[in-house]
């Protein structure tokens, strides 16, 4: 059995793979007792800042049960001793013991934060005087034609557009459609790693393409001053991606540009849409009043574009239409290099063509 092997390794060598699962015995803890964590070293007098608390706290709620669910099968079938259950994240009730001097930071705080906070401070005004974006609802009929028209307006002003969909397949299909309409577009999804994601945002800011299509990745944390339009497709499909919190966070992606606006394509107005629009209007009124009292003229955020930190594999981000166009260009380059007897560059082109062909085959296989 795996456990017997681990015990033999510990006895003979002093360690084994996954030794942390036996930590309860080394720490001298009782069964069920919480494990030690980083916050135990902070003492009793420290300030805990929880950023994006509307996301962080639900994750803290779910960590213990998620960990136990995974280990239950391992213990049941003898791959781990029952003490493995005690090498675990904190239960939320245990985490609450550390919440003494705590600051929750979020544009959309949850009910828990509001309930336990003795003081709530709204930071609605911005140093640049920017207002929350104008929000409007448009019907889904002819939405693609309308979206392309709006993209054209922004592209002519050297501004960018974010489009959010409900599924990865929808994002891919939309990017494919827009590219066929001569729109410079890329799409971003959960399979794209962190550094690649950073490079996509960098290229968007530099204007190498005008539109970025995504799903849930276009909510928190994206600070792109060049974006003046956020388009939300299927805004009336009530759910996690279209609830009040998600909509407010998505609206915020257009709040860095003086021309920022949001278009929700929907055939009805859900309760989440109505509440999100009311909250945005409430914030706008306070921002306008503050700007008027202090003679502030709203200005777009000025933010430098960071250095390149990763090489982007664009074959995973482009539509099939764009990839086919790339193959045609690469074949022409390969022929040119061959005629010039520059075979190294010709081979590079050939290899890139093969990679793109594999990616096209992979995408076609999922349809």
Backbone torsions as a table, in degrees:
resi	resn	phi	psi	omega
1	UNK	NA	154.7	-178.3
2	UNK	-60.8	-42.2	-176.2
3	UNK	-64.8	-39.8	178.3
4	UNK	-63.9	-40.1	178.3
5	UNK	-62.2	-43.1	179.3
6	UNK	-61.3	-43.7	-178.4
7	UNK	-64.7	-38.8	176.7
8	UNK	-63.5	-41.6	178.9
9	UNK	-63.0	-42.4	-179.7
10	UNK	-65.4	-40.3	-178.8
11	UNK	-67.1	-40.8	-175.1
12	UNK	-85.8	-41.7	-172.8
13	UNK	-111.5	-14.8	-179.5
14	UNK	87.9	1.2	177.8
15	UNK	-157.7	167.8	172.5
16	UNK	-154.9	165.8	176.5
17	UNK	-66.2	127.4	-178.2
18	UNK	78.8	28.2	-177.3
19	UNK	-61.7	-21.5	-180.0
20	UNK	-62.5	-21.6	179.4
21	UNK	-72.3	-8.9	176.7
22	UNK	-109.3	16.1	-173.3
23	UNK	-62.7	-28.9	-178.6
24	UNK	-58.4	-38.1	-178.6
25	UNK	-70.6	-37.3	-180.0
26	UNK	-73.4	-33.5	-178.4
27	UNK	-81.3	-16.7	-176.4
28	UNK	74.8	26.7	179.1
29	UNK	-83.6	156.3	177.4
30	UNK	-84.6	157.3	177.7
31	UNK	-56.1	130.5	179.0
32	UNK	88.0	-12.1	-179.1
33	UNK	-72.3	141.5	-176.3
34	UNK	-65.8	149.2	178.1
35	UNK	-77.8	159.8	175.4
36	UNK	-73.4	150.4	-179.8
37	UNK	-141.4	175.4	-175.6
38	UNK	-57.3	-37.8	-175.1
39	UNK	-69.2	-15.2	175.4
40	UNK	-65.0	-23.0	-177.0
41	UNK	-85.8	-8.3	-174.7
42	UNK	-83.4	-13.3	-177.1
43	UNK	80.9	-159.0	-176.2
44	UNK	-98.5	-14.3	-173.6
45	UNK	-120.7	85.9	176.7
46	UNK	-146.4	156.6	178.9
47	UNK	-99.7	124.5	178.4
48	UNK	-104.8	118.0	178.5
49	UNK	-107.9	120.1	-179.9
50	UNK	-108.5	102.7	-179.0
51	UNK	-80.2	149.4	-177.4
52	UNK	46.9	53.3	-173.3
53	UNK	-61.7	-25.3	179.3
54	UNK	-65.7	-19.5	176.5
55	UNK	-102.0	-42.3	-174.6
56	UNK	-64.4	-44.9	-176.5
57	UNK	-64.9	-44.0	174.5
58	UNK	-59.4	-34.1	176.6
59	UNK	-65.6	-40.6	177.5
60	UNK	-64.9	-35.5	177.0
61	UNK	-61.6	-37.8	-171.6
62	UNK	-94.2	-9.7	-172.4
63	UNK	-63.6	-45.1	-175.3
64	UNK	-62.5	-51.0	-177.5
65	UNK	-66.9	-33.9	177.0
66	UNK	-64.7	-42.9	178.8
67	UNK	-65.4	-43.3	-178.1
68	UNK	-67.0	-38.8	179.2
69	UNK	-60.4	-40.5	-179.9
70	UNK	-67.6	-41.3	-176.2
71	UNK	-79.6	-17.9	-176.9
72	UNK	-57.9	-43.3	179.6
73	UNK	-68.5	-37.5	179.7
74	UNK	-64.0	-41.7	179.3
75	UNK	-71.4	-41.8	-177.7
76	UNK	-59.2	-38.9	-175.4
77	UNK	-101.4	16.8	169.8
78	UNK	81.4	12.3	178.3
79	UNK	-82.7	-17.6	177.1
80	UNK	-143.3	151.4	172.8
81	UNK	-75.4	156.9	178.5
82	UNK	-56.2	-23.9	179.6
83	UNK	-65.6	-14.5	177.3
84	UNK	-61.6	-27.1	178.3
85	UNK	-60.8	-26.1	-175.1
86	UNK	-88.7	-3.6	167.5
87	UNK	-93.3	87.9	-165.2
88	UNK	-146.3	166.0	170.7
89	UNK	-71.6	168.4	176.7
90	UNK	-71.7	144.0	166.1
91	UNK	-68.8	156.0	-176.9
92	UNK	-63.1	-35.3	178.8
93	UNK	-63.0	-35.5	177.4
94	UNK	-70.8	-38.8	178.0
95	UNK	-63.0	-35.7	-178.6
96	UNK	-61.4	-24.4	178.7
97	UNK	-63.8	-24.4	-179.7
98	UNK	-88.0	-10.8	-177.6
99	UNK	-82.0	90.8	177.4
100	UNK	-117.0	-69.5	173.9
101	UNK	-102.3	92.6	-172.1
102	UNK	-128.9	139.5	175.4
103	UNK	-119.3	119.2	175.4
104	UNK	-92.7	129.7	-178.5
105	UNK	-119.9	120.3	179.9
106	UNK	-168.3	145.3	173.1
107	UNK	-77.2	-18.7	-178.8
108	UNK	-136.7	68.8	-178.1
109	UNK	-61.9	146.6	179.5
110	UNK	-83.4	177.2	-178.4
111	UNK	-64.6	-34.7	-178.8
112	UNK	-61.4	-48.2	-179.7
113	UNK	-60.1	-42.9	-179.1
114	UNK	-65.3	-36.8	-175.8
115	UNK	-68.1	-44.1	-173.0
116	UNK	-93.4	-7.2	-178.9
117	UNK	-82.4	132.3	178.1
118	UNK	-88.6	-9.7	176.1
119	UNK	-148.9	132.4	178.3
120	UNK	-119.3	123.3	-179.1
121	UNK	-114.3	123.2	177.7
122	UNK	-91.8	128.1	175.6
123	UNK	-111.5	84.6	-173.8
124	UNK	-96.5	-31.7	-177.8
125	UNK	-85.4	148.1	-177.7
126	UNK	-116.9	148.6	178.6
127	UNK	-57.3	-30.4	-179.2
128	UNK	-82.4	-6.7	-178.3
129	UNK	77.4	5.8	-177.9
130	UNK	-63.4	142.7	176.8
131	UNK	-96.6	160.0	169.0
132	UNK	-61.5	148.8	-172.8
133	UNK	-67.7	153.9	173.0
134	UNK	-69.9	135.7	-176.4
135	UNK	-120.2	133.2	175.9
136	UNK	-140.5	156.7	178.7
137	UNK	-109.4	132.6	177.0
138	UNK	-126.3	149.1	-178.1
139	UNK	-68.2	155.6	-178.9
140	UNK	-75.6	-17.2	178.2
141	UNK	-63.6	128.2	-178.9
142	UNK	58.6	29.9	-176.6
143	UNK	-66.5	-32.9	-179.3
144	UNK	-67.5	-43.0	177.4
145	UNK	-62.1	-42.7	179.4
146	UNK	-64.8	-40.9	179.9
147	UNK	-64.4	-44.2	179.3
148	UNK	-62.6	-37.6	177.5
149	UNK	-63.5	-43.5	179.8
150	UNK	-66.8	-37.6	177.2
151	UNK	-62.2	-41.8	179.2
152	UNK	-60.1	-40.0	179.1
153	UNK	-62.1	-44.6	-178.6
154	UNK	-68.8	-40.6	-179.6
155	UNK	-62.4	-36.3	179.6
156	UNK	-67.3	-22.4	178.2
157	UNK	-99.8	10.5	-178.9
158	UNK	60.4	39.6	176.6
159	UNK	-113.6	166.8	-174.1
160	UNK	-116.0	163.8	-177.3
161	UNK	-131.7	136.1	170.4
162	UNK	-109.2	134.6	176.7
163	UNK	-123.7	127.2	-179.1
164	UNK	-112.9	132.6	179.8
165	UNK	-117.2	-179.0	-177.4
166	UNK	-94.2	-27.7	-176.1
167	UNK	-134.7	160.8	177.8
168	UNK	-63.4	-40.4	-179.8
169	UNK	-62.3	-41.4	177.9
170	UNK	-63.5	-38.7	178.9
171	UNK	-63.6	-43.3	179.3
172	UNK	-64.8	-44.9	-178.8
173	UNK	-65.4	-39.0	179.5
174	UNK	-66.2	-43.5	177.9
175	UNK	-61.1	-39.7	177.9
176	UNK	-61.6	-46.4	-178.8
177	UNK	-63.8	-46.2	-177.9
178	UNK	-64.9	-37.7	179.9
179	UNK	-65.0	-33.9	177.3
180	UNK	-69.4	-20.9	176.8
181	UNK	-94.1	19.6	176.6
182	UNK	66.1	27.6	174.9
183	UNK	-94.2	132.5	178.0
184	UNK	-80.0	105.7	-168.8
185	UNK	-137.3	148.8	170.2
186	UNK	-135.3	162.2	175.1
187	UNK	-128.4	150.7	-175.7
188	UNK	-127.2	135.1	-179.6
189	UNK	-143.1	-179.2	-170.3
190	UNK	-67.9	-19.1	-179.2
191	UNK	-76.6	-12.2	-178.7
192	UNK	-84.5	126.1	-174.8
193	UNK	-71.9	166.4	-173.8
194	UNK	-55.2	-50.4	-178.7
195	UNK	-66.2	-37.3	176.7
196	UNK	-63.5	-39.0	179.3
197	UNK	-63.2	-42.6	178.8
198	UNK	-61.2	-39.2	-180.0
199	UNK	-69.5	-35.2	176.6
200	UNK	-61.6	-47.0	178.9
201	UNK	-61.1	-40.2	179.6
202	UNK	-61.7	-45.3	-179.7
203	UNK	-67.0	-35.1	175.9
204	UNK	-61.7	-44.9	-179.4
205	UNK	-64.7	-34.9	179.8
206	UNK	-74.7	-11.5	179.0
207	UNK	86.3	18.9	177.7
208	UNK	-71.7	-19.4	167.1
209	UNK	-150.3	164.0	-170.8
210	UNK	-103.2	-25.3	-172.2
211	UNK	-129.4	134.2	174.6
212	UNK	-119.3	122.2	179.5
213	UNK	-102.5	135.8	-179.7
214	UNK	-153.9	-175.4	-178.6
215	UNK	-116.7	-100.5	-178.9
216	UNK	-88.2	-10.0	-175.0
217	UNK	-78.1	-5.1	-177.8
218	UNK	-100.9	24.1	-179.3
219	UNK	-98.3	-99.2	-174.8
220	UNK	-73.7	149.3	164.8
221	UNK	85.1	-5.1	179.3
222	UNK	-91.8	115.4	-179.0
223	UNK	-117.0	92.0	-174.5
224	UNK	-125.4	97.2	-176.4
225	UNK	-60.5	-25.4	-176.6
226	UNK	-73.7	-15.4	-177.7
227	UNK	-78.9	120.0	179.4
228	UNK	-114.3	-4.6	178.8
229	UNK	-142.4	131.5	170.4
230	UNK	-117.7	120.6	178.9
231	UNK	-106.7	127.1	-178.4
232	UNK	-112.1	109.5	178.1
233	UNK	-84.2	150.2	-179.3
234	UNK	52.2	45.3	-177.5
235	UNK	-65.1	-21.9	-178.5
236	UNK	-91.2	7.8	176.1
237	UNK	-86.4	84.5	-175.1
238	UNK	-56.2	135.4	-178.8
239	UNK	165.3	-169.3	-175.7
240	UNK	-57.0	-43.0	-176.6
241	UNK	-80.8	-8.3	-178.3
242	UNK	-131.1	25.7	175.5
243	UNK	-85.2	178.9	-175.2
244	UNK	-57.3	-48.1	-177.8
245	UNK	-61.3	-47.4	-178.7
246	UNK	-63.0	-40.5	-179.4
247	UNK	-65.3	-44.5	179.4
248	UNK	-61.8	-43.3	179.1
249	UNK	-63.7	-40.3	179.7
250	UNK	-67.6	-40.8	176.2
251	UNK	-54.8	-38.8	-175.0
252	UNK	-62.4	-18.1	179.1
253	UNK	-68.5	-19.1	179.7
254	UNK	-100.9	8.6	-174.8
255	UNK	-92.4	12.4	179.2
256	UNK	-103.9	-2.7	-175.9
257	UNK	-123.3	139.5	-176.5
258	UNK	-64.0	-24.0	178.1
259	UNK	-97.7	15.8	-173.9
260	UNK	-59.3	135.1	177.4
261	UNK	-150.0	159.5	-179.7
262	UNK	-129.1	133.8	175.1
263	UNK	-118.9	122.4	174.6
264	UNK	-104.3	119.5	178.1
265	UNK	-90.8	115.5	-175.5
266	UNK	-159.6	155.9	177.9
267	UNK	-101.6	-5.9	176.2
268	UNK	-150.1	164.3	179.9
269	UNK	-105.9	112.5	179.6
270	UNK	-80.4	167.7	178.3
271	UNK	-61.7	-38.5	179.2
272	UNK	-64.8	-41.6	178.3
273	UNK	-63.0	-45.2	-179.3
274	UNK	-61.8	-46.3	-179.2
275	UNK	-64.7	-39.6	179.7
276	UNK	-64.7	-40.1	179.5
277	UNK	-69.7	-38.7	178.2
278	UNK	-64.7	-42.4	179.4
279	UNK	-64.7	-41.0	178.3
280	UNK	-63.7	-41.4	178.5
281	UNK	-64.5	-40.5	178.7
282	UNK	-60.4	-43.7	179.8
283	UNK	-66.9	-40.4	179.6
284	UNK	-59.8	-41.9	-178.1
285	UNK	-62.1	-41.8	178.1
286	UNK	-67.6	-38.5	-179.7
287	UNK	-67.5	-42.0	178.8
288	UNK	-64.0	-42.7	179.6
289	UNK	-61.3	-44.2	-179.8
290	UNK	-64.2	-44.5	179.9
291	UNK	-62.0	-39.5	-179.6
292	UNK	-66.2	-43.7	-178.5
293	UNK	-66.2	-29.9	-175.4
294	UNK	-111.5	13.1	177.1
295	UNK	53.2	46.0	-179.6
296	UNK	-98.9	129.0	175.8
297	UNK	-101.5	121.5	-177.9
298	UNK	-57.4	138.4	179.1
299	UNK	-135.6	141.7	176.7
300	UNK	-63.2	141.0	178.1
301	UNK	-60.1	135.4	174.9
302	UNK	-102.6	116.2	-174.7
303	UNK	-139.8	128.6	-179.2
304	UNK	-69.3	151.6	177.0
305	UNK	-87.4	127.0	-176.7
306	UNK	-68.4	163.9	176.2
307	UNK	-67.4	156.5	177.9
308	UNK	-68.2	130.2	-179.0
309	UNK	-116.8	-8.1	-179.2
310	UNK	-153.8	152.5	174.8
311	UNK	-91.9	126.9	-172.6
312	UNK	-86.3	129.5	172.8
313	UNK	-88.4	88.9	-171.2
314	UNK	-71.0	-14.3	-179.4
315	UNK	-63.0	-24.8	179.9
316	UNK	-87.0	-9.2	-175.4
317	UNK	-109.6	-22.8	-176.6
318	UNK	-86.4	157.3	175.2
319	UNK	-74.8	163.4	178.1
320	UNK	-59.5	-36.7	178.7
321	UNK	-60.8	-46.3	-179.9
322	UNK	-67.9	-36.5	179.4
323	UNK	-65.9	-38.8	177.7
324	UNK	-63.6	-40.0	176.6
325	UNK	-63.8	-39.3	178.5
326	UNK	-62.2	-39.5	179.6
327	UNK	-61.6	-42.9	179.2
328	UNK	-60.5	-44.1	179.4
329	UNK	-65.4	-41.5	-178.9
330	UNK	-67.4	-36.7	178.1
331	UNK	-64.5	-38.7	177.4
332	UNK	-65.1	-42.1	177.7
333	UNK	-63.9	-42.6	-179.1
334	UNK	-61.2	-42.2	178.9
335	UNK	-64.4	-40.4	179.6
336	UNK	-64.0	-45.7	179.9
337	UNK	-64.9	-35.4	179.4
338	UNK	-66.0	-41.8	179.0
339	UNK	-65.4	-29.1	178.9
340	UNK	-88.5	3.7	-179.7
341	UNK	62.7	23.9	175.2
342	UNK	-94.7	77.4	-170.4
343	UNK	-72.3	-25.9	178.8
344	UNK	-63.5	-46.3	178.5
345	UNK	-69.5	-32.9	177.6
346	UNK	-63.9	-39.6	178.2
347	UNK	-66.4	-38.6	177.2
348	UNK	-60.6	-42.5	177.7
349	UNK	-63.7	-43.5	179.4
350	UNK	-59.5	-43.9	-179.2
351	UNK	-65.7	-38.1	177.8
352	UNK	-65.8	-37.9	177.4
353	UNK	-61.4	-43.1	-179.8
354	UNK	-64.0	-40.9	178.4
355	UNK	-63.8	-42.2	-179.9
356	UNK	-66.1	-40.3	178.9
357	UNK	-62.6	-38.2	176.9
358	UNK	-65.4	-39.0	179.8
359	UNK	-67.5	-40.2	177.4
360	UNK	-63.1	-43.5	178.9
361	UNK	-61.8	-40.4	179.0
362	UNK	-64.1	-44.2	-179.9
363	UNK	-66.8	-40.5	178.9
364	UNK	-65.6	-31.9	-179.3
365	UNK	-69.0	-20.2	-179.9
366	UNK	-89.0	-8.5	-177.9
367	UNK	-86.3	NA	NA
